[in-house]
């Protein structure tokens, strides 16, 4: 009962995701070939998401200001983080650290807006 939008800036990966959605007949999943910076400026993505997830982008603080406009009020932003780093309490203009998950397969920081 969720809708998934995958934003991928690399054309080959975006095409692969689009084909996978079609071949698996995932009616609630779409892939968009855009850079997140461009997506954040498009009206159809502003304030649309309850959750935004990034992987392998380095410091989540670097992309927080890009992701933030796409979140709904009280939306969450989850990102992979380096295990040896400390997760900042505040990133972007209002994303506060809700929790950090250190697991067997990596570390994730979950931030929430409007808290």
Biopython code that builds the backbone (N, CA, C, O; Angstrom):
import numpy as np
from Bio.PDB.StructureBuilder import StructureBuilder

atoms = [
    (1, "UNK", "N", (0.809, -1.203, 0.000)),
    (1, "UNK", "CA", (0.000, 0.000, 0.000)),
    (1, "UNK", "C", (0.849, 1.263, 0.000)),
    (1, "UNK", "O", (0.443, 2.281, 0.560)),
    (2, "UNK", "N", (2.015, 1.208, -0.617)),
    (2, "UNK", "CA", (2.862, 2.395, -0.711)),
    (2, "UNK", "C", (3.199, 2.655, -2.171)),
    (2, "UNK", "O", (3.169, 1.749, -3.004)),
    (3, "UNK", "N", (3.513, 3.884, -2.458)),
    (3, "UNK", "CA", (4.015, 4.260, -3.779)),
    (3, "UNK", "C", (5.497, 4.549, -3.636)),
    (3, "UNK", "O", (5.926, 5.199, -2.683)),
    (4, "UNK", "N", (6.274, 4.063, -4.589)),
    (4, "UNK", "CA", (7.719, 4.224, -4.560)),
    (4, "UNK", "C", (8.158, 4.962, -5.822)),
    (4, "UNK", "O", (7.808, 4.579, -6.938)),
    (5, "UNK", "N", (8.924, 6.019, -5.622)),
    (5, "UNK", "CA", (9.521, 6.748, -6.732)),
    (5, "UNK", "C", (11.030, 6.694, -6.555)),
    (5, "UNK", "O", (11.566, 7.160, -5.550)),
    (6, "UNK", "N", (11.707, 6.124, -7.539)),
    (6, "UNK", "CA", (13.169, 6.028, -7.496)),
    (6, "UNK", "C", (13.749, 7.105, -8.411)),
    (6, "UNK", "O", (13.457, 7.144, -9.606)),
    (7, "UNK", "N", (14.562, 7.964, -7.839)),
    (7, "UNK", "CA", (15.201, 9.031, -8.602)),
    (7, "UNK", "C", (16.664, 8.651, -8.760)),
    (7, "UNK", "O", (17.400, 8.530, -7.781)),
    (8, "UNK", "N", (17.067, 8.466, -10.003)),
    (8, "UNK", "CA", (18.435, 8.025, -10.300)),
    (8, "UNK", "C", (19.007, 8.931, -11.376)),
    (8, "UNK", "O", (18.423, 9.074, -12.450)),
    (9, "UNK", "N", (20.137, 9.535, -11.090)),
    (9, "UNK", "CA", (20.711, 10.488, -12.041)),
    (9, "UNK", "C", (21.448, 9.820, -13.191)),
    (9, "UNK", "O", (21.571, 10.416, -14.261)),
    (10, "UNK", "N", (21.940, 8.604, -13.006)),
    (10, "UNK", "CA", (22.677, 7.918, -14.072)),
    (10, "UNK", "C", (21.680, 7.274, -15.038)),
    (10, "UNK", "O", (20.834, 6.474, -14.637)),
    (11, "UNK", "N", (21.796, 7.637, -16.309)),
    (11, "UNK", "CA", (20.816, 7.222, -17.310)),
    (11, "UNK", "C", (20.678, 5.701, -17.415)),
    (11, "UNK", "O", (19.559, 5.190, -17.454)),
    (12, "UNK", "N", (21.784, 4.979, -17.460)),
    (12, "UNK", "CA", (21.707, 3.516, -17.593)),
    (12, "UNK", "C", (21.006, 2.871, -16.399)),
    (12, "UNK", "O", (20.212, 1.945, -16.565)),
    (13, "UNK", "N", (21.298, 3.359, -15.215)),
    (13, "UNK", "CA", (20.650, 2.804, -14.020)),
    (13, "UNK", "C", (19.161, 3.149, -14.002)),
    (13, "UNK", "O", (18.335, 2.311, -13.637)),
    (14, "UNK", "N", (18.818, 4.363, -14.390)),
    (14, "UNK", "CA", (17.411, 4.763, -14.433)),
    (14, "UNK", "C", (16.640, 3.906, -15.435)),
    (14, "UNK", "O", (15.520, 3.483, -15.152)),
    (15, "UNK", "N", (17.227, 3.649, -16.597)),
    (15, "UNK", "CA", (16.578, 2.797, -17.594)),
    (15, "UNK", "C", (16.394, 1.378, -17.068)),
    (15, "UNK", "O", (15.351, 0.760, -17.282)),
    (16, "UNK", "N", (17.419, 0.862, -16.375)),
    (16, "UNK", "CA", (17.302, -0.469, -15.783)),
    (16, "UNK", "C", (16.148, -0.512, -14.779)),
    (16, "UNK", "O", (15.353, -1.452, -14.791)),
    (17, "UNK", "N", (16.054, 0.487, -13.921)),
    (17, "UNK", "CA", (14.978, 0.536, -12.932)),
    (17, "UNK", "C", (13.610, 0.637, -13.601)),
    (17, "UNK", "O", (12.657, -0.008, -13.162)),
    (18, "UNK", "N", (13.506, 1.437, -14.655)),
    (18, "UNK", "CA", (12.250, 1.554, -15.386)),
    (18, "UNK", "C", (11.838, 0.214, -15.987)),
    (18, "UNK", "O", (10.679, -0.189, -15.884)),
    (19, "UNK", "N", (12.797, -0.478, -16.618)),
    (19, "UNK", "CA", (12.500, -1.798, -17.206)),
    (19, "UNK", "C", (12.117, -2.806, -16.140)),
    (19, "UNK", "O", (11.205, -3.610, -16.338)),
    (20, "UNK", "N", (12.812, -2.767, -15.007)),
    (20, "UNK", "CA", (12.495, -3.702, -13.922)),
    (20, "UNK", "C", (11.073, -3.463, -13.405)),
    (20, "UNK", "O", (10.341, -4.421, -13.153)),
    (21, "UNK", "N", (10.686, -2.228, -13.250)),
    (21, "UNK", "CA", (9.321, -1.921, -12.793)),
    (21, "UNK", "C", (8.284, -2.447, -13.776)),
    (21, "UNK", "O", (7.270, -3.018, -13.377)),
    (22, "UNK", "N", (8.549, -2.246, -15.078)),
    (22, "UNK", "CA", (7.607, -2.715, -16.097)),
    (22, "UNK", "C", (7.546, -4.243, -16.143)),
    (22, "UNK", "O", (6.464, -4.828, -16.161)),
    (23, "UNK", "N", (8.716, -4.879, -16.160)),
    (23, "UNK", "CA", (8.726, -6.337, -16.293)),
    (23, "UNK", "C", (8.161, -7.034, -15.056)),
    (23, "UNK", "O", (7.596, -8.122, -15.164)),
    (24, "UNK", "N", (8.309, -6.420, -13.889)),
    (24, "UNK", "CA", (7.739, -6.993, -12.656)),
    (24, "UNK", "C", (6.303, -6.521, -12.424)),
    (24, "UNK", "O", (5.662, -6.903, -11.445)),
    (25, "UNK", "N", (5.810, -5.686, -13.338)),
    (25, "UNK", "CA", (4.454, -5.147, -13.273)),
    (25, "UNK", "C", (4.165, -4.483, -11.915)),
    (25, "UNK", "O", (3.132, -4.708, -11.284)),
    (26, "UNK", "N", (5.123, -3.666, -11.509)),
    (26, "UNK", "CA", (4.977, -2.931, -10.254)),
    (26, "UNK", "C", (4.231, -1.636, -10.534)),
    (26, "UNK", "O", (4.829, -0.640, -10.942)),
    (27, "UNK", "N", (2.941, -1.654, -10.316)),
    (27, "UNK", "CA", (2.117, -0.488, -10.618)),
    (27, "UNK", "C", (2.349, 0.658, -9.642)),
    (27, "UNK", "O", (2.035, 1.808, -9.950)),
    (28, "UNK", "N", (2.894, 0.355, -8.475)),
    (28, "UNK", "CA", (3.101, 1.394, -7.461)),
    (28, "UNK", "C", (4.556, 1.866, -7.402)),
    (28, "UNK", "O", (4.933, 2.593, -6.483)),
    (29, "UNK", "N", (5.378, 1.457, -8.380)),
    (29, "UNK", "CA", (6.787, 1.860, -8.396)),
    (29, "UNK", "C", (7.128, 2.493, -9.745)),
    (29, "UNK", "O", (6.774, 1.973, -10.804)),
    (30, "UNK", "N", (7.824, 3.630, -9.677)),
    (30, "UNK", "CA", (8.272, 4.295, -10.887)),
    (30, "UNK", "C", (9.722, 4.712, -10.719)),
    (30, "UNK", "O", (10.203, 4.933, -9.608)),
    (31, "UNK", "N", (10.396, 4.811, -11.839)),
    (31, "UNK", "CA", (11.779, 5.277, -11.842)),
    (31, "UNK", "C", (11.845, 6.544, -12.688)),
    (31, "UNK", "O", (11.223, 6.635, -13.746)),
    (32, "UNK", "N", (12.603, 7.508, -12.205)),
    (32, "UNK", "CA", (12.737, 8.793, -12.884)),
    (32, "UNK", "C", (14.218, 9.062, -13.107)),
    (32, "UNK", "O", (15.016, 8.991, -12.173)),
    (33, "UNK", "N", (14.574, 9.366, -14.326)),
    (33, "UNK", "CA", (15.960, 9.668, -14.658)),
    (33, "UNK", "C", (16.265, 11.142, -14.475)),
    (33, "UNK", "O", (16.229, 11.917, -15.430)),
    (34, "UNK", "N", (16.566, 11.525, -13.237)),
    (34, "UNK", "CA", (16.868, 12.920, -12.907)),
    (34, "UNK", "C", (17.918, 12.980, -11.809)),
    (34, "UNK", "O", (18.055, 12.051, -11.013)),
    (35, "UNK", "N", (18.640, 14.059, -11.775)),
    (35, "UNK", "CA", (19.483, 14.353, -10.633)),
    (35, "UNK", "C", (18.561, 14.850, -9.517)),
    (35, "UNK", "O", (17.574, 15.533, -9.791)),
    (36, "UNK", "N", (18.867, 14.520, -8.286)),
    (36, "UNK", "CA", (18.024, 14.933, -7.156)),
    (36, "UNK", "C", (17.877, 16.454, -7.099)),
    (36, "UNK", "O", (16.824, 16.954, -6.703)),
    (37, "UNK", "N", (18.905, 17.187, -7.484)),
    (37, "UNK", "CA", (18.815, 18.647, -7.479)),
    (37, "UNK", "C", (17.726, 19.131, -8.427)),
    (37, "UNK", "O", (16.978, 20.055, -8.104)),
    (38, "UNK", "N", (17.639, 18.506, -9.595)),
    (38, "UNK", "CA", (16.614, 18.875, -10.563)),
    (38, "UNK", "C", (15.232, 18.441, -10.084)),
    (38, "UNK", "O", (14.258, 19.179, -10.232)),
    (39, "UNK", "N", (15.152, 17.251, -9.515)),
    (39, "UNK", "CA", (13.875, 16.744, -9.012)),
    (39, "UNK", "C", (13.323, 17.654, -7.919)),
    (39, "UNK", "O", (12.117, 17.892, -7.866)),
    (40, "UNK", "N", (14.184, 18.160, -7.054)),
    (40, "UNK", "CA", (13.749, 19.011, -5.943)),
    (40, "UNK", "C", (13.142, 20.321, -6.425)),
    (40, "UNK", "O", (12.403, 20.966, -5.680)),
    (41, "UNK", "N", (13.438, 20.725, -7.651)),
    (41, "UNK", "CA", (12.895, 21.968, -8.197)),
    (41, "UNK", "C", (11.609, 21.746, -9.001)),
    (41, "UNK", "O", (10.967, 22.708, -9.423)),
    (42, "UNK", "N", (11.240, 20.498, -9.207)),
    (42, "UNK", "CA", (10.037, 20.213, -9.984)),
    (42, "UNK", "C", (8.813, 20.188, -9.066)),
    (42, "UNK", "O", (8.825, 19.520, -8.032)),
    (43, "UNK", "N", (7.771, 20.909, -9.440)),
    (43, "UNK", "CA", (6.589, 21.019, -8.575)),
    (43, "UNK", "C", (5.988, 19.672, -8.172)),
    (43, "UNK", "O", (5.463, 19.540, -7.066)),
    (44, "UNK", "N", (6.055, 18.679, -9.045)),
    (44, "UNK", "CA", (5.444, 17.388, -8.722)),
    (44, "UNK", "C", (6.184, 16.618, -7.627)),
    (44, "UNK", "O", (5.667, 15.633, -7.101)),
    (45, "UNK", "N", (7.390, 17.066, -7.286)),
    (45, "UNK", "CA", (8.147, 16.401, -6.231)),
    (45, "UNK", "C", (8.208, 17.197, -4.928)),
    (45, "UNK", "O", (8.609, 16.658, -3.897)),
    (46, "UNK", "N", (7.822, 18.452, -4.961)),
    (46, "UNK", "CA", (7.891, 19.294, -3.764)),
    (46, "UNK", "C", (6.816, 18.858, -2.764)),
    (46, "UNK", "O", (5.632, 18.798, -3.096)),
    (47, "UNK", "N", (7.244, 18.556, -1.542)),
    (47, "UNK", "CA", (6.328, 18.160, -0.477)),
    (47, "UNK", "C", (5.591, 16.856, -0.731)),
    (47, "UNK", "O", (4.488, 16.664, -0.219)),
    (48, "UNK", "N", (6.169, 15.971, -1.500)),
    (48, "UNK", "CA", (5.463, 14.760, -1.931)),
    (48, "UNK", "C", (5.769, 13.521, -1.092)),
    (48, "UNK", "O", (4.925, 12.630, -0.999)),
    (49, "UNK", "N", (6.937, 13.439, -0.486)),
    (49, "UNK", "CA", (7.386, 12.173, 0.081)),
    (49, "UNK", "C", (7.338, 12.134, 1.615)),
    (49, "UNK", "O", (7.698, 13.097, 2.292)),
    (50, "UNK", "N", (6.892, 11.012, 2.128)),
    (50, "UNK", "CA", (6.939, 10.749, 3.567)),
    (50, "UNK", "C", (8.339, 10.303, 3.978)),
    (50, "UNK", "O", (8.769, 10.532, 5.108)),
    (51, "UNK", "N", (9.038, 9.666, 3.050)),
    (51, "UNK", "CA", (10.374, 9.132, 3.320)),
    (51, "UNK", "C", (11.228, 9.269, 2.076)),
    (51, "UNK", "O", (10.806, 8.907, 0.978)),
    (52, "UNK", "N", (12.421, 9.789, 2.253)),
    (52, "UNK", "CA", (13.423, 9.830, 1.188)),
    (52, "UNK", "C", (14.627, 9.035, 1.684)),
    (52, "UNK", "O", (15.064, 9.204, 2.822)),
    (53, "UNK", "N", (15.156, 8.174, 0.830)),
    (53, "UNK", "CA", (16.280, 7.316, 1.203)),
    (53, "UNK", "C", (17.402, 7.535, 0.200)),
    (53, "UNK", "O", (17.180, 7.518, -1.010)),
    (54, "UNK", "N", (18.605, 7.739, 0.714)),
    (54, "UNK", "CA", (19.779, 7.838, -0.152)),
    (54, "UNK", "C", (20.807, 6.812, 0.293)),
    (54, "UNK", "O", (20.880, 6.435, 1.462)),
    (55, "UNK", "N", (21.592, 6.376, -0.666)),
    (55, "UNK", "CA", (22.653, 5.410, -0.366)),
    (55, "UNK", "C", (23.932, 5.854, -1.065)),
    (55, "UNK", "O", (23.906, 6.298, -2.213)),
    (56, "UNK", "N", (25.026, 5.730, -0.370)),
    (56, "UNK", "CA", (26.322, 5.995, -0.973)),
    (56, "UNK", "C", (26.529, 7.422, -1.425)),
    (56, "UNK", "O", (27.187, 7.654, -2.439)),
    (57, "UNK", "N", (25.985, 8.388, -0.698)),
    (57, "UNK", "CA", (26.165, 9.791, -1.099)),
    (57, "UNK", "C", (27.177, 10.516, -0.224)),
    (57, "UNK", "O", (27.382, 11.720, -0.379)),
    (58, "UNK", "N", (27.805, 9.800, 0.685)),
    (58, "UNK", "CA", (28.745, 10.457, 1.592)),
    (58, "UNK", "C", (28.033, 11.016, 2.796)),
    (58, "UNK", "O", (27.197, 10.342, 3.398)),
    (59, "UNK", "N", (28.354, 12.236, 3.152)),
    (59, "UNK", "CA", (27.759, 12.897, 4.307)),
    (59, "UNK", "C", (26.314, 13.275, 4.009)),
    (59, "UNK", "O", (26.069, 14.027, 3.066)),
    (60, "UNK", "N", (25.335, 12.772, 4.791)),
    (60, "UNK", "CA", (23.936, 13.121, 4.536)),
    (60, "UNK", "C", (23.674, 14.623, 4.604)),
    (60, "UNK", "O", (22.736, 15.119, 3.979)),
    (61, "UNK", "N", (24.491, 15.342, 5.353)),
    (61, "UNK", "CA", (24.336, 16.789, 5.439)),
    (61, "UNK", "C", (24.541, 17.482, 4.105)),
    (61, "UNK", "O", (23.989, 18.557, 3.867)),
    (62, "UNK", "N", (25.336, 16.867, 3.228)),
    (62, "UNK", "CA", (25.599, 17.459, 1.918)),
    (62, "UNK", "C", (24.377, 17.432, 1.008)),
    (62, "UNK", "O", (24.238, 18.293, 0.140)),
    (63, "UNK", "N", (23.499, 16.464, 1.193)),
    (63, "UNK", "CA", (22.320, 16.351, 0.328)),
    (63, "UNK", "C", (21.033, 16.746, 1.049)),
    (63, "UNK", "O", (19.969, 16.797, 0.432)),
    (64, "UNK", "N", (21.118, 17.020, 2.331)),
    (64, "UNK", "CA", (19.924, 17.330, 3.131)),
    (64, "UNK", "C", (19.133, 18.500, 2.563)),
    (64, "UNK", "O", (17.905, 18.438, 2.504)),
    (65, "UNK", "N", (19.806, 19.560, 2.148)),
    (65, "UNK", "CA", (19.090, 20.726, 1.634)),
    (65, "UNK", "C", (18.425, 20.437, 0.287)),
    (65, "UNK", "O", (17.494, 21.139, -0.108)),
    (66, "UNK", "N", (18.894, 19.416, -0.411)),
    (66, "UNK", "CA", (18.277, 19.009, -1.674)),
    (66, "UNK", "C", (17.028, 18.173, -1.402)),
    (66, "UNK", "O", (15.998, 18.350, -2.052)),
    (67, "UNK", "N", (17.131, 17.269, -0.443)),
    (67, "UNK", "CA", (16.037, 16.350, -0.123)),
    (67, "UNK", "C", (14.914, 17.038, 0.650)),
    (67, "UNK", "O", (13.738, 16.730, 0.452)),
    (68, "UNK", "N", (15.273, 17.948, 1.510)),
    (68, "UNK", "CA", (14.311, 18.587, 2.423)),
    (68, "UNK", "C", (13.052, 19.127, 1.747)),
    (68, "UNK", "O", (11.958, 18.876, 2.254)),
    (69, "UNK", "N", (13.144, 19.853, 0.629)),
    (69, "UNK", "CA", (11.918, 20.377, 0.009)),
    (69, "UNK", "C", (10.984, 19.288, -0.521)),
    (69, "UNK", "O", (9.794, 19.539, -0.709)),
    (70, "UNK", "N", (11.498, 18.101, -0.759)),
    (70, "UNK", "CA", (10.668, 17.022, -1.295)),
    (70, "UNK", "C", (9.883, 16.286, -0.207)),
    (70, "UNK", "O", (8.988, 15.498, -0.513)),
    (71, "UNK", "N", (10.217, 16.542, 1.060)),
    (71, "UNK", "CA", (9.548, 15.853, 2.160)),
    (71, "UNK", "C", (8.247, 16.547, 2.557)),
    (71, "UNK", "O", (8.122, 17.769, 2.491)),
    (72, "UNK", "N", (7.301, 15.740, 2.966)),
    (72, "UNK", "CA", (6.074, 16.259, 3.567)),
    (72, "UNK", "C", (6.402, 16.729, 4.980)),
    (72, "UNK", "O", (7.463, 16.393, 5.506)),
    (73, "UNK", "N", (5.505, 17.505, 5.610)),
    (73, "UNK", "CA", (5.737, 17.863, 7.011)),
    (73, "UNK", "C", (5.908, 16.594, 7.851)),
    (73, "UNK", "O", (5.162, 15.630, 7.678)),
    (74, "UNK", "N", (6.855, 16.593, 8.729)),
    (74, "UNK", "CA", (7.219, 15.435, 9.559)),
    (74, "UNK", "C", (7.758, 14.264, 8.752)),
    (74, "UNK", "O", (7.801, 13.138, 9.249)),
    (75, "UNK", "N", (8.168, 14.516, 7.517)),
    (75, "UNK", "CA", (8.763, 13.464, 6.689)),
    (75, "UNK", "C", (10.131, 13.049, 7.219)),
    (75, "UNK", "O", (10.755, 13.762, 8.005)),
    (76, "UNK", "N", (10.571, 11.898, 6.779)),
    (76, "UNK", "CA", (11.857, 11.362, 7.239)),
    (76, "UNK", "C", (12.839, 11.239, 6.081)),
    (76, "UNK", "O", (12.458, 11.035, 4.928)),
    (77, "UNK", "N", (14.104, 11.369, 6.425)),
    (77, "UNK", "CA", (15.208, 11.231, 5.482)),
    (77, "UNK", "C", (16.172, 10.206, 6.069)),
    (77, "UNK", "O", (16.714, 10.411, 7.154)),
    (78, "UNK", "N", (16.383, 9.113, 5.360)),
    (78, "UNK", "CA", (17.302, 8.068, 5.817)),
    (78, "UNK", "C", (18.470, 7.983, 4.844)),
    (78, "UNK", "O", (18.290, 8.047, 3.628)),
    (79, "UNK", "N", (19.660, 7.840, 5.397)),
    (79, "UNK", "CA", (20.845, 7.789, 4.555)),
    (79, "UNK", "C", (21.887, 6.870, 5.164)),
    (79, "UNK", "O", (21.989, 6.741, 6.384)),
    (80, "UNK", "N", (22.651, 6.240, 4.299)),
    (80, "UNK", "CA", (23.785, 5.473, 4.794)),
    (80, "UNK", "C", (24.832, 6.460, 5.312)),
    (80, "UNK", "O", (24.964, 7.574, 4.804)),
    (81, "UNK", "N", (25.568, 6.027, 6.332)),
    (81, "UNK", "CA", (26.644, 6.844, 6.890)),
    (81, "UNK", "C", (27.837, 5.955, 7.164)),
    (81, "UNK", "O", (27.696, 4.746, 7.351)),
    (82, "UNK", "N", (28.996, 6.552, 7.186)),
    (82, "UNK", "CA", (30.207, 5.804, 7.523)),
    (82, "UNK", "C", (30.160, 5.414, 8.998)),
    (82, "UNK", "O", (29.837, 6.238, 9.853)),
    (83, "UNK", "N", (30.480, 4.166, 9.287)),
    (83, "UNK", "CA", (30.395, 3.664, 10.651)),
    (83, "UNK", "C", (31.260, 4.401, 11.643)),
    (83, "UNK", "O", (30.914, 4.489, 12.821)),
    (84, "UNK", "N", (32.374, 4.931, 11.191)),
    (84, "UNK", "CA", (33.307, 5.594, 12.095)),
    (84, "UNK", "C", (32.949, 7.051, 12.360)),
    (84, "UNK", "O", (33.606, 7.710, 13.166)),
    (85, "UNK", "N", (31.925, 7.557, 11.699)),
    (85, "UNK", "CA", (31.569, 8.970, 11.872)),
    (85, "UNK", "C", (30.459, 9.146, 12.896)),
    (85, "UNK", "O", (29.703, 8.220, 13.190)),
    (86, "UNK", "N", (30.383, 10.334, 13.419)),
    (86, "UNK", "CA", (29.308, 10.698, 14.331)),
    (86, "UNK", "C", (28.210, 11.375, 13.521)),
    (86, "UNK", "O", (28.483, 12.267, 12.718)),
    (87, "UNK", "N", (26.981, 10.952, 13.732)),
    (87, "UNK", "CA", (25.855, 11.566, 13.023)),
    (87, "UNK", "C", (25.504, 12.886, 13.695)),
    (87, "UNK", "O", (25.320, 12.945, 14.910)),
    (88, "UNK", "N", (25.413, 13.944, 12.892)),
    (88, "UNK", "CA", (25.069, 15.251, 13.436)),
    (88, "UNK", "C", (23.612, 15.274, 13.881)),
    (88, "UNK", "O", (22.766, 14.599, 13.295)),
    (89, "UNK", "N", (23.326, 16.050, 14.915)),
    (89, "UNK", "CA", (21.964, 16.163, 15.437)),
    (89, "UNK", "C", (21.032, 16.928, 14.507)),
    (89, "UNK", "O", (19.826, 16.677, 14.496)),
    (90, "UNK", "N", (21.578, 17.860, 13.725)),
    (90, "UNK", "CA", (20.772, 18.684, 12.830)),
    (90, "UNK", "C", (21.485, 18.795, 11.488)),
    (90, "UNK", "O", (22.673, 19.110, 11.421)),
    (91, "UNK", "N", (20.729, 18.528, 10.418)),
    (91, "UNK", "CA", (21.255, 18.746, 9.069)),
    (91, "UNK", "C", (20.204, 19.503, 8.284)),
    (91, "UNK", "O", (19.034, 19.522, 8.665)),
    (92, "UNK", "N", (20.611, 20.127, 7.191)),
    (92, "UNK", "CA", (19.678, 20.952, 6.445)),
    (92, "UNK", "C", (19.191, 22.078, 7.323)),
    (92, "UNK", "O", (19.909, 22.522, 8.220)),
    (93, "UNK", "N", (17.987, 22.546, 7.082)),
    (93, "UNK", "CA", (17.467, 23.631, 7.902)),
    (93, "UNK", "C", (16.673, 23.132, 9.106)),
    (93, "UNK", "O", (16.566, 23.834, 10.111)),
    (94, "UNK", "N", (16.111, 21.913, 9.008)),
    (94, "UNK", "CA", (15.296, 21.444, 10.125)),
    (94, "UNK", "C", (15.233, 19.927, 10.258)),
    (94, "UNK", "O", (14.309, 19.418, 10.892)),
    (95, "UNK", "N", (16.163, 19.199, 9.695)),
    (95, "UNK", "CA", (16.159, 17.742, 9.829)),
    (95, "UNK", "C", (16.941, 17.342, 11.073)),
    (95, "UNK", "O", (18.154, 17.539, 11.145)),
    (96, "UNK", "N", (16.247, 16.788, 12.035)),
    (96, "UNK", "CA", (16.859, 16.380, 13.312)),
    (96, "UNK", "C", (17.044, 14.870, 13.343)),
    (96, "UNK", "O", (16.199, 14.109, 12.872)),
    (97, "UNK", "N", (18.166, 14.460, 13.907)),
    (97, "UNK", "CA", (18.459, 13.035, 14.019)),
    (97, "UNK", "C", (17.407, 12.371, 14.895)),
    (97, "UNK", "O", (17.224, 12.743, 16.054)),
    (98, "UNK", "N", (16.723, 11.392, 14.336)),
    (98, "UNK", "CA", (15.724, 10.641, 15.078)),
    (98, "UNK", "C", (16.357, 9.378, 15.674)),
    (98, "UNK", "O", (16.130, 9.038, 16.836)),
    (99, "UNK", "N", (17.156, 8.695, 14.851)),
    (99, "UNK", "CA", (17.896, 7.536, 15.361)),
    (99, "UNK", "C", (18.985, 7.145, 14.385)),
    (99, "UNK", "O", (18.957, 7.489, 13.203)),
    (100, "UNK", "N", (19.929, 6.426, 14.915)),
    (100, "UNK", "CA", (21.027, 5.892, 14.121)),
    (100, "UNK", "C", (21.014, 4.386, 14.302)),
    (100, "UNK", "O", (20.904, 3.878, 15.418)),
    (101, "UNK", "N", (21.128, 3.684, 13.192)),
    (101, "UNK", "CA", (21.113, 2.231, 13.229)),
    (101, "UNK", "C", (22.469, 1.712, 12.768)),
    (101, "UNK", "O", (22.828, 1.845, 11.598)),
    (102, "UNK", "N", (23.212, 1.125, 13.686)),
    (102, "UNK", "CA", (24.500, 0.525, 13.360)),
    (102, "UNK", "C", (24.269, -0.975, 13.240)),
    (102, "UNK", "O", (24.005, -1.646, 14.238)),
    (103, "UNK", "N", (24.367, -1.498, 12.040)),
    (103, "UNK", "CA", (24.072, -2.905, 11.817)),
    (103, "UNK", "C", (25.210, -3.651, 11.167)),
    (103, "UNK", "O", (26.278, -3.102, 10.896)),
    (104, "UNK", "N", (24.955, -4.887, 10.930)),
    (104, "UNK", "CA", (25.941, -5.793, 10.340)),
    (104, "UNK", "C", (26.335, -5.346, 8.926)),
    (104, "UNK", "O", (27.479, -5.525, 8.507)),
    (105, "UNK", "N", (25.376, -4.765, 8.198)),
    (105, "UNK", "CA", (25.627, -4.412, 6.807)),
    (105, "UNK", "C", (25.779, -2.916, 6.584)),
    (105, "UNK", "O", (25.621, -2.440, 5.460)),
    (106, "UNK", "N", (26.081, -2.177, 7.628)),
    (106, "UNK", "CA", (26.306, -0.752, 7.490)),
    (106, "UNK", "C", (25.565, 0.061, 8.524)),
    (106, "UNK", "O", (24.875, -0.474, 9.392)),
    (107, "UNK", "N", (25.721, 1.344, 8.412)),
    (107, "UNK", "CA", (25.104, 2.282, 9.355)),
    (107, "UNK", "C", (24.145, 3.186, 8.594)),
    (107, "UNK", "O", (24.388, 3.569, 7.450)),
    (108, "UNK", "N", (23.050, 3.514, 9.266)),
    (108, "UNK", "CA", (22.043, 4.379, 8.671)),
    (108, "UNK", "C", (21.640, 5.426, 9.696)),
    (108, "UNK", "O", (21.502, 5.132, 10.884)),
    (109, "UNK", "N", (21.456, 6.639, 9.228)),
    (109, "UNK", "CA", (20.952, 7.709, 10.075)),
    (109, "UNK", "C", (19.571, 8.087, 9.566)),
    (109, "UNK", "O", (19.363, 8.229, 8.361)),
    (110, "UNK", "N", (18.637, 8.249, 10.476)),
    (110, "UNK", "CA", (17.276, 8.626, 10.112)),
    (110, "UNK", "C", (16.983, 9.987, 10.730)),
    (110, "UNK", "O", (17.054, 10.170, 11.945)),
    (111, "UNK", "N", (16.656, 10.923, 9.871)),
    (111, "UNK", "CA", (16.357, 12.291, 10.285)),
    (111, "UNK", "C", (14.874, 12.549, 10.048)),
    (111, "UNK", "O", (14.266, 11.951, 9.161)),
    (112, "UNK", "N", (14.300, 13.439, 10.843)),
    (112, "UNK", "CA", (12.886, 13.773, 10.705)),
    (112, "UNK", "C", (12.743, 15.278, 10.627)),
    (112, "UNK", "O", (13.397, 16.018, 11.362)),
    (113, "UNK", "N", (11.886, 15.719, 9.733)),
    (113, "UNK", "CA", (11.673, 17.159, 9.593)),
    (113, "UNK", "C", (10.587, 17.634, 10.554)),
    (113, "UNK", "O", (9.709, 16.866, 10.949)),
    (114, "UNK", "N", (10.659, 18.887, 10.916)),
    (114, "UNK", "CA", (9.629, 19.506, 11.735)),
    (114, "UNK", "C", (9.566, 19.032, 13.164)),
    (114, "UNK", "O", (8.529, 19.185, 13.810)),
    (115, "UNK", "N", (10.644, 18.456, 13.688)),
    (115, "UNK", "CA", (10.636, 17.962, 15.066)),
    (115, "UNK", "C", (11.399, 18.915, 15.943)),
    (115, "UNK", "O", (11.515, 18.688, 17.147)),
]
sb = StructureBuilder()
sb.init_structure("model")
sb.init_model(0)
sb.init_chain("A")
sb.init_seg("    ")
for serial, (resi, resn, name, xyz) in enumerate(atoms, 1):
    if name == "N":
        sb.init_residue(resn, " ", resi, " ")
    sb.init_atom(name, np.array(xyz, "f"), 0.0, 1.0, " ", f" {name:<3s}", serial, name[0])
structure = sb.get_structure()
